[in-house]
Amino acid sequence: MGQKIRVLIVDDSATVRQTLAGILSSDPQIEVMGTAADPYAAVRRIAEEAPDVITLDVEMPRMDGITFLRKLMSQHPIPVVMCSSLVEDGSETLMQALEAGAVDVILKPRIDTRQSLLDAQVRICDTVKAAAGARPRPSARPASASA
């Protein structure tokens, strides 16, 4: 793979943005092209340069991640990996994220131990690389022949 997978990290926590950036940057196939503290900053960043994959938190001020994901999928489909502490298997948030168009959903990395971070590193990098191959379609309605 010649080109690196370019990722935009969207999370209101500076610590989580920094942790995810470190995890993703450790993989030679991934480049963190930027971070955003909320969906509004993410929109500005996407307008400048579209990422290959977005990691997106669920709970954020001003606009939650699920609402942003729905808007993004209806206007500018980009593979999105939801990264939240609210997405345990079978949770309502997990179902909403997948229905809204998320390619995959992962738990936020725990930063309490080195082993937790190492375990998360492989899982997160593999998930982002898999998501880069996804081709999400606009969610609002089927694409017409003129689109």
PEMOGI-V771451 format. One record per residue. N is the residue number from 0. RES is the residue in three letters. PSI is psi in whole degrees, 0 to 359 (NA if undefined). OMEGA is omega in whole degrees, 0 to 359 (none if undefined). BURIAL is 1 if it has 9 or more other ideal C-beta (glycine too) atoms within 8 Angstrom, else 0. Layout:
n:N res:RES psi:PSI omega:OMEGA burial:BURIAL
n:N res:RES psi:PSI omega:OMEGA burial:BURIAL
//
This chain:
n:0 res:MET psi:113 omega:184 burial:0
n:1 res:GLY psi:310 omega:182 burial:0
n:2 res:GLN psi:140 omega:175 burial:0
n:3 res:LYS psi:151 omega:175 burial:0
n:4 res:ILE psi:121 omega:184 burial:1
n:5 res:ARG psi:124 omega:187 burial:1
n:6 res:VAL psi:138 omega:171 burial:1
n:7 res:LEU psi:126 omega:180 burial:1
n:8 res:ILE psi:123 omega:180 burial:1
n:9 res:VAL psi:109 omega:180 burial:1
n:10 res:ASP psi:140 omega:182 burial:1
n:11 res:ASP psi:345 omega:180 burial:0
n:12 res:SER psi:120 omega:178 burial:0
n:13 res:ALA psi:324 omega:180 burial:0
n:14 res:THR psi:316 omega:180 burial:0
n:15 res:VAL psi:318 omega:178 burial:1
n:16 res:ARG psi:315 omega:181 burial:1
n:17 res:GLN psi:317 omega:180 burial:0
n:18 res:THR psi:312 omega:179 burial:1
n:19 res:LEU psi:319 omega:179 burial:1
n:20 res:ALA psi:318 omega:178 burial:1
n:21 res:GLY psi:316 omega:179 burial:0
n:22 res:ILE psi:310 omega:184 burial:1
n:23 res:LEU psi:322 omega:181 burial:1
n:24 res:SER psi:341 omega:180 burial:1
n:25 res:SER psi:344 omega:180 burial:0
n:26 res:ASP psi:124 omega:183 burial:0
n:27 res:PRO psi:345 omega:180 burial:0
n:28 res:GLN psi:356 omega:186 burial:0
n:29 res:ILE psi:139 omega:175 burial:1
n:30 res:GLU psi:127 omega:175 burial:0
n:31 res:VAL psi:110 omega:183 burial:1
n:32 res:MET psi:345 omega:178 burial:0
n:33 res:GLY psi:173 omega:177 burial:1
n:34 res:THR psi:158 omega:178 burial:1
n:35 res:ALA psi:139 omega:183 burial:1
n:36 res:ALA psi:345 omega:178 burial:1
n:37 res:ASP psi:170 omega:182 burial:1
n:38 res:PRO psi:329 omega:180 burial:1
n:39 res:TYR psi:318 omega:176 burial:0
n:40 res:ALA psi:325 omega:179 burial:1
n:41 res:ALA psi:318 omega:179 burial:1
n:42 res:VAL psi:316 omega:178 burial:0
n:43 res:ARG psi:319 omega:181 burial:1
n:44 res:ARG psi:318 omega:180 burial:1
n:45 res:ILE psi:324 omega:178 burial:1
n:46 res:ALA psi:326 omega:179 burial:0
n:47 res:GLU psi:318 omega:187 burial:0
n:48 res:GLU psi:119 omega:183 burial:0
n:49 res:ALA psi:129 omega:176 burial:0
n:50 res:PRO psi:166 omega:174 burial:1
n:51 res:ASP psi:327 omega:181 burial:1
n:52 res:VAL psi:147 omega:174 burial:1
n:53 res:ILE psi:133 omega:167 burial:1
n:54 res:THR psi:134 omega:190 burial:1
n:55 res:LEU psi:128 omega:176 burial:1
n:56 res:ASP psi:159 omega:178 burial:1
n:57 res:VAL psi:307 omega:185 burial:1
n:58 res:GLU psi:113 omega:178 burial:0
n:59 res:MET psi:155 omega:177 burial:1
n:60 res:PRO psi:159 omega:176 burial:0
n:61 res:ARG psi:317 omega:176 burial:0
n:62 res:MET psi:130 omega:181 burial:0
n:63 res:ASP psi:162 omega:185 burial:0
n:64 res:GLY psi:325 omega:180 burial:1
n:65 res:ILE psi:316 omega:178 burial:1
n:66 res:THR psi:314 omega:179 burial:1
n:67 res:PHE psi:318 omega:179 burial:1
n:68 res:LEU psi:316 omega:178 burial:1
n:69 res:ARG psi:315 omega:180 burial:1
n:70 res:LYS psi:316 omega:181 burial:1
n:71 res:LEU psi:314 omega:182 burial:1
n:72 res:MET psi:331 omega:180 burial:1
n:73 res:SER psi:339 omega:185 burial:0
n:74 res:GLN psi:321 omega:187 burial:0
n:75 res:HIS psi:75 omega:185 burial:0
n:76 res:PRO psi:122 omega:177 burial:1
n:77 res:ILE psi:139 omega:177 burial:1
n:78 res:PRO psi:127 omega:181 burial:1
n:79 res:VAL psi:132 omega:172 burial:1
n:80 res:VAL psi:115 omega:176 burial:1
n:81 res:MET psi:132 omega:181 burial:1
n:82 res:CYS psi:103 omega:188 burial:1
n:83 res:SER psi:159 omega:173 burial:1
n:84 res:SER psi:358 omega:184 burial:0
n:85 res:LEU psi:15 omega:189 burial:0
n:86 res:VAL psi:46 omega:175 burial:1
n:87 res:GLU psi:156 omega:179 burial:0
n:88 res:ASP psi:129 omega:176 burial:0
n:89 res:GLY psi:1 omega:181 burial:0
n:90 res:SER psi:156 omega:178 burial:1
n:91 res:GLU psi:320 omega:180 burial:0
n:92 res:THR psi:319 omega:178 burial:1
n:93 res:LEU psi:313 omega:180 burial:1
n:94 res:MET psi:317 omega:179 burial:1
n:95 res:GLN psi:318 omega:181 burial:1
n:96 res:ALA psi:315 omega:180 burial:1
n:97 res:LEU psi:319 omega:178 burial:1
n:98 res:GLU psi:327 omega:181 burial:0
n:99 res:ALA psi:347 omega:176 burial:1
n:100 res:GLY psi:6 omega:178 burial:1
n:101 res:ALA psi:139 omega:178 burial:1
n:102 res:VAL psi:321 omega:180 burial:1
n:103 res:ASP psi:168 omega:181 burial:1
n:104 res:VAL psi:131 omega:179 burial:1
n:105 res:ILE psi:153 omega:175 burial:1
n:106 res:LEU psi:143 omega:175 burial:1
n:107 res:LYS psi:142 omega:178 burial:1
n:108 res:PRO psi:139 omega:173 burial:1
n:109 res:ARG psi:135 omega:183 burial:0
n:110 res:ILE psi:19 omega:184 burial:0
n:111 res:ASP psi:332 omega:178 burial:0
n:112 res:THR psi:156 omega:178 burial:0
n:113 res:ARG psi:320 omega:181 burial:0
n:114 res:GLN psi:320 omega:177 burial:0
n:115 res:SER psi:317 omega:179 burial:1
n:116 res:LEU psi:318 omega:179 burial:1
n:117 res:LEU psi:318 omega:177 burial:0
n:118 res:ASP psi:316 omega:181 burial:0
n:119 res:ALA psi:324 omega:183 burial:1
n:120 res:GLN psi:309 omega:181 burial:1
n:121 res:VAL psi:313 omega:182 burial:0
n:122 res:ARG psi:314 omega:183 burial:1
n:123 res:ILE psi:314 omega:180 burial:1
n:124 res:CYS psi:316 omega:179 burial:1
n:125 res:ASP psi:320 omega:180 burial:0
n:126 res:THR psi:317 omega:180 burial:1
n:127 res:VAL psi:319 omega:179 burial:1
n:128 res:LYS psi:320 omega:177 burial:1
n:129 res:ALA psi:319 omega:181 burial:1
n:130 res:ALA psi:328 omega:181 burial:1
n:131 res:ALA psi:335 omega:179 burial:1
n:132 res:GLY psi:352 omega:181 burial:0
n:133 res:ALA psi:149 omega:176 burial:0
n:134 res:ARG psi:82 omega:181 burial:0
n:135 res:PRO psi:147 omega:179 burial:1
n:136 res:ARG psi:157 omega:177 burial:0
n:137 res:PRO psi:138 omega:186 burial:1
n:138 res:SER psi:342 omega:187 burial:1
n:139 res:ALA psi:308 omega:178 burial:0
n:140 res:ARG psi:164 omega:180 burial:0
n:141 res:PRO psi:146 omega:179 burial:0
n:142 res:ALA psi:137 omega:178 burial:0
n:143 res:SER psi:168 omega:183 burial:0
n:144 res:ALA psi:334 omega:182 burial:0
n:145 res:SER psi:352 omega:184 burial:0
n:146 res:ALA psi:NA omega:none burial:0
//
